[in-house]
Amino acid sequence: MRLVQQFVAAQRGRIHIEYLPAYAPELNPTEYIWGHAKHHKFPNAYPNHFAELKHGARRALRNMRRRPTLITAFWEQASLWPE
């Protein structure tokens, strides 16, 4: 931790540290991505094994990559999109 603090201090204000709560899923865009996939891409999926789940998750993520406005919305929802 001290090494990080020294590095930030050496940047002379060019880096700002934002302290977050220990558990805050609403600040994590990944939570919105997985929530969307779980509820919209495979809501009733019951994979028989891990490989089947992995394949479905990768397919859902590939589909979301084609929708940049959707990904942007997840960042905006987490209040992380620059204004």
Z-matrix of the N, CA and C atoms (Angstrom, degrees):
N
C 1 1.441
C 2 1.528 1 110.50
N 3 1.307 2 116.30 1 -39.53
C 4 1.457 3 119.72 2 -178.92
C 5 1.532 4 110.61 3 -62.66
N 6 1.317 5 117.63 4 -37.34
C 7 1.460 6 121.96 5 179.67
C 8 1.529 7 110.10 6 -62.19
N 9 1.305 8 117.05 7 -42.16
C 10 1.464 9 121.55 8 178.64
C 11 1.524 10 110.06 9 -65.05
N 12 1.308 11 116.98 10 -44.78
C 13 1.466 12 120.68 11 179.39
C 14 1.526 13 111.02 12 -60.92
N 15 1.327 14 117.22 13 -40.33
C 16 1.461 15 120.83 14 178.04
C 17 1.525 16 110.81 15 -64.70
N 18 1.333 17 116.05 16 -41.54
C 19 1.460 18 119.77 17 179.50
C 20 1.524 19 110.56 18 -62.87
N 21 1.332 20 117.14 19 -46.71
C 22 1.464 21 121.18 20 -179.94
C 23 1.522 22 110.19 21 -61.89
N 24 1.311 23 118.38 22 -42.49
C 25 1.464 24 121.76 23 178.80
C 26 1.531 25 110.87 24 -62.42
N 27 1.321 26 117.00 25 -36.66
C 28 1.464 27 120.90 26 179.97
C 29 1.530 28 112.26 27 -68.94
N 30 1.317 29 117.95 28 -17.22
C 31 1.464 30 121.37 29 -179.74
C 32 1.530 31 112.99 30 -81.41
N 33 1.313 32 117.08 31 -7.58
C 34 1.469 33 124.15 32 175.00
C 35 1.528 34 113.77 33 50.07
N 36 1.327 35 115.22 34 52.27
C 37 1.460 36 120.23 35 174.19
C 38 1.517 37 115.72 36 89.64
N 39 1.328 38 118.77 37 -2.88
C 40 1.462 39 120.64 38 -179.80
C 41 1.523 40 112.32 39 -77.90
N 42 1.321 41 116.97 40 -16.01
C 43 1.466 42 122.22 41 177.99
C 44 1.521 43 107.87 42 -122.91
N 45 1.321 44 114.90 43 133.83
C 46 1.468 45 120.53 44 177.60
C 47 1.527 46 108.17 45 -114.50
N 48 1.299 47 117.14 46 129.19
C 49 1.462 48 122.66 47 178.36
C 50 1.522 49 108.39 48 -91.28
N 51 1.312 50 115.61 49 128.68
C 52 1.464 51 121.40 50 177.22
C 53 1.517 52 107.72 51 -112.57
N 54 1.317 53 116.67 52 117.88
C 55 1.455 54 120.96 53 -179.93
C 56 1.521 55 109.43 54 -87.31
N 57 1.307 56 115.81 55 129.62
C 58 1.457 57 122.43 56 -178.16
C 59 1.518 58 110.39 57 -113.57
N 60 1.323 59 117.09 58 156.33
C 61 1.465 60 119.45 59 176.17
C 62 1.522 61 110.67 60 -65.05
N 63 1.320 62 115.61 61 158.74
C 64 1.464 63 120.23 62 -177.24
C 65 1.525 64 111.72 63 -60.91
N 66 1.315 65 118.01 64 -38.33
C 67 1.458 66 121.13 65 179.42
C 68 1.514 67 108.24 66 -130.61
N 69 1.320 68 116.58 67 110.49
C 70 1.460 69 121.27 68 -179.40
C 71 1.525 70 109.58 69 -147.79
N 72 1.328 71 117.65 70 74.95
C 73 1.462 72 119.60 71 -178.14
C 74 1.529 73 113.11 72 -61.29
N 75 1.333 74 117.65 73 -25.42
C 76 1.459 75 119.79 74 179.40
C 77 1.526 76 112.31 75 -68.96
N 78 1.335 77 118.10 76 -13.97
C 79 1.466 78 122.20 77 177.07
C 80 1.522 79 112.25 78 -97.45
N 81 1.319 80 117.23 79 4.02
C 82 1.463 81 121.70 80 -175.89
C 83 1.526 82 109.58 81 -113.48
N 84 1.353 83 118.05 82 108.22
C 85 1.465 84 119.84 83 -178.87
C 86 1.528 85 112.91 84 -59.57
N 87 1.318 86 117.57 85 -25.66
C 88 1.455 87 120.60 86 178.93
C 89 1.520 88 111.18 87 -61.33
N 90 1.318 89 117.61 88 -35.20
C 91 1.462 90 120.90 89 178.01
C 92 1.527 91 110.93 90 -61.95
N 93 1.337 92 116.86 91 -37.83
C 94 1.463 93 120.48 92 178.86
C 95 1.525 94 110.76 93 -70.79
N 96 1.325 95 116.88 94 -36.60
C 97 1.469 96 120.54 95 177.57
C 98 1.520 97 110.17 96 -61.94
N 99 1.332 98 116.84 97 -49.89
C 100 1.466 99 120.07 98 -179.10
C 101 1.520 100 111.47 99 -67.34
N 102 1.314 101 117.56 100 -36.41
C 103 1.458 102 120.14 101 177.32
C 104 1.515 103 111.56 102 -62.63
N 105 1.330 104 116.11 103 -42.70
C 106 1.460 105 120.54 104 178.15
C 107 1.527 106 110.19 105 -63.87
N 108 1.311 107 116.55 106 -46.17
C 109 1.469 108 120.16 107 179.90
C 110 1.522 109 110.44 108 -60.89
N 111 1.315 110 116.42 109 -44.37
C 112 1.461 111 120.75 110 -176.73
C 113 1.525 112 111.64 111 -64.99
N 114 1.326 113 117.29 112 -39.07
C 115 1.460 114 120.30 113 -174.76
C 116 1.523 115 114.21 114 -92.28
N 117 1.345 116 117.96 115 -23.28
C 118 1.466 117 120.01 116 -174.54
C 119 1.523 118 114.17 117 -115.13
N 120 1.310 119 118.17 118 -29.68
C 121 1.463 120 120.15 119 -175.14
C 122 1.526 121 112.54 120 -95.57
N 123 1.314 122 117.52 121 -40.32
C 124 1.472 123 119.51 122 176.08
C 125 1.529 124 110.49 123 -143.68
N 126 1.359 125 115.38 124 67.65
C 127 1.463 126 118.81 125 -175.85
C 128 1.530 127 114.13 126 -70.11
N 129 1.309 128 117.92 127 -31.45
C 130 1.460 129 120.77 128 -177.18
C 131 1.524 130 111.82 129 -115.16
N 132 1.309 131 116.08 130 26.55
C 133 1.469 132 120.15 131 -178.12
C 134 1.522 133 110.20 132 -81.72
N 135 1.305 134 115.29 133 133.33
C 136 1.469 135 121.91 134 175.21
C 137 1.526 136 108.00 135 -128.35
N 138 1.331 137 116.35 136 82.83
C 139 1.470 138 118.98 137 -176.78
C 140 1.523 139 111.47 138 -64.82
N 141 1.307 140 114.80 139 144.39
C 142 1.461 141 120.96 140 179.67
C 143 1.520 142 112.49 141 -81.15
N 144 1.320 143 116.69 142 -22.81
C 145 1.456 144 120.72 143 -179.65
C 146 1.524 145 109.22 144 -153.72
N 147 1.308 146 115.04 145 168.94
C 148 1.464 147 121.43 146 -174.40
C 149 1.527 148 111.85 147 -60.80
N 150 1.324 149 118.13 148 -39.20
C 151 1.469 150 120.67 149 -177.91
C 152 1.528 151 111.16 150 -60.91
N 153 1.315 152 116.93 151 -36.08
C 154 1.458 153 121.27 152 178.40
C 155 1.532 154 110.67 153 -67.76
N 156 1.317 155 116.74 154 -41.79
C 157 1.463 156 121.14 155 176.53
C 158 1.526 157 110.65 156 -63.65
N 159 1.316 158 116.21 157 -43.83
C 160 1.466 159 121.77 158 179.46
C 161 1.529 160 110.95 159 -59.95
N 162 1.314 161 116.12 160 -44.26
C 163 1.461 162 120.73 161 -179.80
C 164 1.533 163 110.42 162 -62.79
N 165 1.329 164 117.06 163 -44.86
C 166 1.461 165 120.69 164 179.36
C 167 1.516 166 112.49 165 -63.87
N 168 1.323 167 116.68 166 -40.71
C 169 1.466 168 120.59 167 179.58
C 170 1.519 169 110.92 168 -66.15
N 171 1.306 170 116.93 169 -42.48
C 172 1.479 171 119.62 170 178.94
C 173 1.520 172 111.30 171 -64.82
N 174 1.323 173 116.67 172 -39.74
C 175 1.463 174 120.11 173 178.11
C 176 1.529 175 110.19 174 -63.13
N 177 1.331 176 116.99 175 -42.78
C 178 1.465 177 120.82 176 178.88
C 179 1.526 178 111.20 177 -62.66
N 180 1.326 179 117.27 178 -42.94
C 181 1.471 180 120.50 179 179.50
C 182 1.520 181 111.39 180 -66.43
N 183 1.333 182 117.38 181 -38.89
C 184 1.474 183 120.24 182 177.03
C 185 1.527 184 110.45 183 -61.83
N 186 1.324 185 116.37 184 -41.86
C 187 1.464 186 119.75 185 178.70
C 188 1.525 187 111.35 186 -63.91
N 189 1.317 188 117.09 187 -39.19
C 190 1.468 189 120.08 188 179.78
C 191 1.519 190 111.87 189 -68.09
N 192 1.323 191 117.65 190 -31.08
C 193 1.473 192 120.18 191 179.51
C 194 1.519 193 111.15 192 -62.52
N 195 1.313 194 117.01 193 -25.67
C 196 1.457 195 120.73 194 179.73
C 197 1.526 196 112.21 195 -79.19
N 198 1.333 197 116.48 196 -3.64
C 199 1.470 198 121.82 197 -178.78
C 200 1.530 199 109.64 198 -122.56
N 201 1.333 200 117.51 199 76.39
C 202 1.472 201 119.96 200 -176.50
C 203 1.524 202 112.93 201 -60.07
N 204 1.327 203 118.40 202 -29.68
C 205 1.466 204 118.90 203 179.04
C 206 1.526 205 110.76 204 -66.43
N 207 1.318 206 117.10 205 -31.48
C 208 1.464 207 120.66 206 176.90
C 209 1.526 208 110.71 207 -66.25
N 210 1.320 209 115.99 208 -45.73
C 211 1.468 210 120.76 209 179.18
C 212 1.529 211 109.75 210 -63.38
N 213 1.325 212 116.70 211 -42.08
C 214 1.466 213 120.63 212 177.45
C 215 1.524 214 110.70 213 -59.65
N 216 1.326 215 116.64 214 -39.31
C 217 1.466 216 120.55 215 179.45
C 218 1.532 217 111.34 216 -62.47
N 219 1.328 218 117.07 217 -36.48
C 220 1.467 219 119.70 218 178.38
C 221 1.527 220 110.48 219 -64.46
N 222 1.326 221 116.89 220 -41.02
C 223 1.468 222 120.52 221 178.28
C 224 1.527 223 110.95 222 -67.10
N 225 1.345 224 116.16 223 -39.86
C 226 1.460 225 119.48 224 178.03
C 227 1.526 226 110.62 225 -64.86
N 228 1.323 227 117.05 226 -41.08
C 229 1.469 228 121.15 227 179.42
C 230 1.537 229 110.93 228 -60.12
N 231 1.332 230 115.90 229 -36.04
C 232 1.459 231 120.84 230 179.26
C 233 1.528 232 112.20 231 -82.19
N 234 1.328 233 116.86 232 3.72
C 235 1.469 234 123.36 233 -178.77
C 236 1.519 235 112.03 234 58.02
N 237 1.339 236 116.25 235 37.83
C 238 1.462 237 120.70 236 -179.44
C 239 1.524 238 112.61 237 -113.64
N 240 1.331 239 117.47 238 -1.83
C 241 1.453 240 120.58 239 -178.27
C 242 1.511 241 108.91 240 -82.05
N 243 1.345 242 118.08 241 130.17
C 244 1.472 243 119.66 242 -178.85
C 245 1.529 244 110.93 243 -66.09
N 246 1.290 245 115.76 244 141.45
C 247 1.474 246 120.36 245 -179.75
C 248 1.486 247 111.37 246 -98.66
